[in-house]
């Protein structure tokens, strides 16, 4: 997913290691996606939608 984000937007996503299999995506410090609510890993397209929405605000 990191490579897909870099390819599409030219930005490098950072990884913050944690515990328990939690996967979250934050954009400008705001939580955009959490697998604690969906119980699955997101698709690239789902994350692209979140990035696009954050860039519009």
N, C-alpha and C positions, 0 to 999 in steps of 0.2 A: 504494500500500500504506500509506503514511503516513496518508492520509485515512481509510482503512478501519480502521486501528488506533485513530485518534482517535475515530471514530464509535462503535466497539464498546466501547472501554475508557475513553475520556475522557483518554487520555494522548497526549502528543506524542512521536513517535519522532524520534530525531536521526540525522543523516547524518554519517558520517565518510568523507570522500573518500579514495579510494585509487587504485590503478593496476591494470591488467590484467584488468578485468572481474570482479573478485572481489566477490561479494555475500554478506555474512554478517550474521546477526542474533544479537545478544548480549542477554541478559536478566540484569540485576543483575550484569554483568561476566562472565557465563558464556556461552560459545558455544552457541547453540541451533540454528542452521542455517548451513550453508555450501554454496555451490554448487560448491565444490571437490570435494565428495564426491558430489553429485547431478548435476552438470553441467547444471543448468537453474535458472531462476528459480522460486521457490516460489509456490504459490497463497496467497491470503489465508487460506484455511481451514487450510493447513499451519502458517502462522505463528500463527494463533489457537490451534491445538492446543498449540504450544510455549509461548505466553504462559500459557494456562490451566494447563499442567503446572507451569510455574515458579511460578505463584501458589499452588499447592497445597503447595509445599514450604516 
